[in-house]
Amino acid sequence: MAKIRGAVVINTERCKGCELCSVACPQKVLSMNENVNSKGYHFAYMAVPDSCTGCESCALVCPDTVITVYRMKPKKD
């Protein structure tokens, strides 16, 4: 069985940097960016995108609903 791949899209301008998503991620995919958005918050980003399984834990805990998770079909070899 092929490994399911996920992709996380974060609205960086609305992210307040609470870090709940990075704590909730079982694969430790998300981290806080060194840069800040226009409001002065460090926003979340995919630090290790190849490890994402698309479990949606990050999106479920986000209080501002700025995270969208996509699951990608595995490539057939």
C-alpha positions as CSV (number, residue, x, y, z in Angstrom):
1,M,0.0,0.0,0.0
2,A,1.4,3.4,-1.0
3,K,1.9,6.1,1.6
4,I,-0.7,8.9,1.5
5,R,0.8,12.3,1.0
6,G,-0.7,15.5,2.3
7,A,-0.3,19.2,1.7
8,V,-1.0,22.0,4.1
9,V,-2.0,25.4,2.9
10,I,-1.9,28.2,5.5
11,N,-3.3,31.7,5.1
12,T,-0.2,33.4,6.4
13,E,-1.8,36.8,6.7
14,R,-4.5,35.5,9.1
15,C,-2.2,33.2,11.1
16,K,-1.6,34.5,14.6
17,G,1.3,32.2,15.5
18,C,-0.4,30.4,18.4
19,E,1.7,27.2,17.6
20,L,-1.2,24.9,18.3
21,C,-0.9,23.4,14.8
22,S,2.8,22.5,15.2
23,V,2.1,20.9,18.6
24,A,-0.8,18.9,17.3
25,C,1.1,17.5,14.2
26,P,2.0,13.9,14.9
27,Q,4.6,14.0,12.1
28,K,6.2,17.3,13.2
29,V,5.7,18.8,9.8
30,L,4.8,22.3,10.8
31,S,7.0,24.9,12.4
32,M,6.9,28.7,12.9
33,N,8.5,30.9,10.3
34,E,11.3,33.3,11.3
35,N,9.5,36.0,9.1
36,V,6.4,37.8,10.3
37,N,3.2,38.6,8.5
38,S,1.8,42.2,8.1
39,K,0.3,42.0,11.6
40,G,3.7,41.1,13.2
41,Y,3.0,37.4,13.9
42,H,5.4,34.5,13.2
43,F,3.2,32.3,11.0
44,A,3.2,28.5,10.6
45,Y,4.7,26.8,7.5
46,M,5.5,23.3,6.3
47,A,9.1,22.7,7.5
48,V,9.1,19.0,6.5
49,P,6.6,18.7,3.7
50,D,7.6,15.2,2.7
51,S,6.4,13.8,6.1
52,C,2.8,15.1,5.8
53,T,0.2,12.4,5.8
54,G,-2.8,14.7,5.5
55,C,-4.2,13.7,8.9
56,E,-5.8,17.2,9.4
57,S,-4.9,17.4,13.1
58,C,-3.4,20.9,12.4
59,A,-6.6,22.2,10.8
60,L,-8.8,20.8,13.5
61,V,-7.0,22.6,16.3
62,C,-6.5,25.9,14.5
63,P,-8.7,28.5,16.4
64,D,-8.8,30.9,13.4
65,T,-9.4,28.2,10.7
66,V,-6.6,29.4,8.5
67,I,-5.3,25.9,7.6
68,T,-6.5,23.8,4.7
69,V,-5.3,20.2,4.3
70,Y,-5.2,18.4,1.0
71,R,-4.6,14.7,0.5
72,M,-2.8,13.7,-2.7
73,K,-3.2,10.4,-4.5
74,P,-0.1,8.3,-4.5
75,K,1.7,8.0,-7.8
76,K,1.6,4.7,-9.4
77,D,4.9,3.3,-10.3
